[in-house]
Amino acid sequence: MMCSVRAAIAAMVLCALTTPAVAQEGVFLTEEQAPHAVFPDATKIERHQITASDALRARLKADLGGAPMSIWEASYVFFDVWRDEAHAGRAFLVEEIGKHRPITFVVGVRDDGHVQDVAVVAYREAYGGEIRHKRFLVQYRDKKATDSLQPYQDITNIAGATLSVEAAGRAVKKALALARETDTGSASAQ
């Protein structure tokens, strides 16, 4: 009897170790929901799209201090957000590579240049999906362009999700650069 119990336990352990992990991937927000995820009290939202010209990419790269971005989108979607009659900020849809695949983020940037909030729109990796939880993303609130946004520096890392954590930091940096770029009016929004 004891031998059959041990065999059953061994079979369950072996099955658990050889069964692939449940993928953490998914689409969690639509484009329409994204700005509300970072500005939940928005009363008016206006969508814009800017083409990522070579000139815009060069300005963004210079603004980022040469920091490597893993994806340079062909265009960027952003939303002007109002609370009643006051402009509250902008919400930017940006992508960065996790370990193997792109992660889509929405980053809210207030008019004072600080991060309002961050949410994961789409996650496409099998591991590291913990970055989409509020308890992780809340770390980006009130961050600004001069913050490093690096794990073990000003962002607490998640064990087993370091590449996704780094992607989140790069996405926030990119959104902050886009916010400065769209504030200057040098990017042509459609």
Buried (B, 14 or more C-beta within 10 A) or exposed (E): EEEEEEEEEEEEEEEEEEEEEEEBBEEBBEEEEBBBBBBEEBEEBEBBEBEBEEEBEEBBBEBBEEBEBBBEBEEBBBBBBBEEEEEBBBBBBBBBBBBEEBBBBBBBBBBEBBBBBBBBBBBBBBBBBBBBEEEBBEBBBEBEBEBEBBBEEEBEBBEEBBBBBBBBBBBBBBBBBBBBBBEEEEBEBE
